[in-house]
């Protein structure tokens, strides 16, 4: 599970998170996640534009999503990071026991974490659907067109193999500028206002 040469005293890992929402004020839910991530040990370095995307997976009859990707930095180990983002989802209003791939106010997925490859019953790194989801690949490539998995699979190559429909990527539409990265914004103070 550990990277070669990684351990205490090493610099934080750079990672990639995916955000999604299709309930209520979708943009606000994404922005609140960006604002709150520093409170759980995750520094947001960059945010992609926001994209309106068609639902995929097991439940197709639902509202479209807003999706974005974030380049992050953290000292948390993978399962600690997973626990932190799942706790944050609940704090931001995600209900326990929602239908898999169903409507949700906020979804935070860990897509990449440094050069780490992990196969655990709770999570897989890189994310098992990273290379097959346009709604992840498009915003991720906006952040870094040369992005690749630890084994060297290029995200741009993965997107190219999925094909293009018409003049835009099928099911993924630009919906607005990047989410705002706040420096030192106090999530607790924001929640009380």
C-alpha positions in Angstrom: 0.0 0.0 0.0 2.9 2.4 0.5 4.8 4.2 -2.2 8.5 3.6 -2.4 10.3 6.1 -0.2 7.1 7.4 1.4 6.8 7.7 5.2 6.9 10.1 8.1 8.5 13.4 7.3 7.9 13.1 3.6 6.1 15.9 1.7 2.3 15.7 1.4 0.9 13.7 -1.5 -0.7 15.5 -4.5 -4.0 14.0 -5.4 -7.1 14.4 -7.5 -10.7 14.5 -6.2 -13.9 14.4 -8.1 -17.0 16.4 -6.9 -20.6 15.9 -8.0 -24.1 17.1 -7.1 -27.5 16.8 -8.6 -29.8 17.8 -5.8 -30.8 21.3 -4.7 -28.3 24.1 -5.4 -25.7 22.0 -7.1 -23.1 24.7 -7.5 -23.4 25.7 -3.9 -22.9 22.1 -2.8 -19.7 21.8 -4.8 -18.4 25.2 -3.5 -19.2 24.2 0.1 -17.1 21.1 -0.3 -14.2 23.1 -1.7 -14.5 25.5 1.3 -14.7 22.7 3.9 -11.9 20.4 2.6 -9.2 22.3 4.5 -11.0 21.5 7.8 -10.4 17.8 7.3 -6.7 18.1 6.3 -7.0 18.6 2.6 -5.5 21.7 0.9 -7.1 22.6 -2.4 -4.5 23.6 -4.9 -6.6 24.1 -8.1 -10.2 23.6 -9.2 -11.5 22.8 -12.7 -14.5 24.5 -14.4 -17.9 23.1 -13.5 -19.6 20.8 -16.0 -23.2 19.8 -16.4 -23.2 16.0 -17.0 -25.7 13.3 -17.8 -26.3 10.6 -15.1 -24.4 7.4 -15.6 -24.4 4.1 -13.8 -27.3 2.2 -12.3 -29.8 5.1 -12.1 -30.2 7.0 -15.3 -33.7 8.5 -14.6 -32.5 11.5 -12.4 -31.5 15.1 -12.8 -28.2 16.0 -14.4 -25.1 16.5 -12.3 -22.7 19.3 -11.8 -19.2 17.9 -11.7 -15.7 19.3 -11.1 -12.2 18.1 -10.2 -9.8 19.4 -7.6 -6.0 19.1 -7.4 -5.3 18.6 -3.7 -2.5 18.1 -1.2 -2.8 16.0 1.9 -0.7 14.2 4.5 -3.6 11.8 5.2 -3.1 8.2 4.4 -5.7 6.9 1.8 -8.2 5.3 4.2 -7.9 8.3 6.6 -8.7 10.5 3.6 -11.6 8.3 2.6 -13.0 8.6 6.2 -12.5 12.3 6.2 -14.3 12.9 2.9 -17.2 10.6 3.8 -17.6 12.4 7.1 -17.5 15.7 5.2 -20.2 14.5 2.8 -22.5 13.8 5.8 -21.7 17.2 7.3 -22.7 18.8 4.0 -26.0 17.1 3.9 -25.5 13.7 2.2 -27.9 11.2 3.6 -26.8 7.8 4.9 -28.0 4.8 2.9 -28.7 6.6 -0.4 -29.2 4.5 -3.5 -25.9 3.7 -5.2 -25.5 6.1 -8.2 -28.8 7.8 -7.2 -29.5 11.5 -6.5 -27.2 13.1 -4.0 -26.4 16.6 -2.7 -22.7 16.0 -2.7 -20.3 13.2 -3.8 -16.6 13.4 -3.2 -14.5 10.7 -4.9 -10.7 10.1 -4.4 -9.5 9.6 -7.9 -5.7 9.7 -7.5 -3.3 10.1 -4.5 0.3 10.5 -5.5 1.8 7.5 -7.1 -0.1 5.2 -4.8 -1.9 2.1 -6.0 -4.3 0.5 -3.5 -6.7 -2.4 -3.6 -8.7 -2.4 -0.4 -12.3 -3.6 0.2 -13.2 0.0 1.0 -11.4 1.8 -1.9 -9.3 1.3 -5.0 -6.6 3.8 -6.2 -6.6 5.0 -8.8 -10.4 5.1 -8.7 -11.7 2.1 -10.6 -13.8 4.2 -13.0 -11.2 7.0 -13.5 -10.4 6.1 -17.1 -14.0 5.3 -18.2 -16.0 8.4 -17.1 -16.1 11.5 -19.3 -17.4 13.6 -16.4 -14.2 12.9 -14.6 -11.7 12.9 -17.5 -12.8 16.3 -19.0 -12.4 18.4 -15.8 -9.3 16.4 -14.7 -7.6 17.1 -18.0 -8.5 20.8 -17.7 -6.3 20.8 -14.6 -3.4 18.8 -16.2 -3.5 17.6 -19.8 -0.6 15.3 -19.1 -2.2 13.6 -16.1 -1.6 9.8 -15.9 -2.2 7.0 -13.5 0.7 5.6 -11.5 1.1 2.8 -14.1 1.4 5.4 -16.8 -2.0 5.3 -18.5 -2.7 8.8 -19.8 -6.1 10.3 -19.0 -6.1 12.1 -22.4 -5.6 8.7 -24.1 -8.5 7.3 -22.1 -10.8 10.1 -23.2 -9.8 9.7 -26.8 -10.7 6.0 -26.7 -14.2 6.9 -25.4 -14.8 8.9 -28.5 -16.4 12.3 -29.2 -20.0 12.9 -30.1 -20.5 15.9 -32.5 -18.6 19.0 -31.6 -18.6 18.4 -27.8 -17.9 15.5 -25.5 -21.2 13.5 -25.2 -22.9 14.1 -21.9 -20.5 16.7 -20.6 -21.2 20.3 -21.0 -19.2 23.3 -19.7 -21.4 25.0 -17.1 -19.2 27.7 -15.5 -15.8 28.9 -14.4 -13.7 27.1 -11.8 -14.9 26.8 -8.2 -13.4 29.4 -5.9 -10.5 28.3 -3.8 -10.5 30.3 -0.5 -7.5 30.8 1.6 -8.1 30.2 5.3 -11.9 30.4 5.0 -13.4 29.2 8.2 -16.0 26.5 7.4 -17.5 26.5 10.9 -18.1 30.3 10.8 -19.6 29.9 7.3 -22.0 27.3 8.6 -23.2 29.4 11.5 -24.1 32.4 9.2 
